């Protein structure tokens, strides 16, 4: 190959490689595709471990609502926990670990009779606006000092006299 042919051959090879990697003809359609933002790769997180099943027997005082120790209990303060009308567990939850907004919350209640026998369970889910929708009608406010909650039972086999509350999901900024 002559000295003038070598640079031309290298330039042709480079152009061929660029064209092959680009996968297009360089027309107007390709220019618009290059201007479009690259697709964002999907991100998936490992699914959280399934919450443990409630104890089949839990002897509590009549009317007692106990907060079960778990991975989030050191980050929150639950006040006003009560077993109310319709066997719903009501109360107020505030995040104490920082001042960030609450994004998602799930509370579960296990209901017990006077003998300590498990009668059933219920759950409450909250998702901040713009995230997953709150299941259960209205969306309570999670601003400021926390959130009021009501955990209603899904199916009971008797009349509960006490409950154990757990927090399997807590997401804040």
Secondary structure, DSSP 8 states (H G I E B T S, - for coil): --HHHHHHHHHHHHHHHHHHHHTS---HHHHHHHHS-------------------SB----TT-EEE---TTGGGEEEEEEEE-GGG-EEEEEEE-S-S--EEEEEEEEEEE-TT-BEEEEEEEEEE-TTSS--SSSS----STT-EEEEE-BS--SS--SEEEEEEEEEEE-
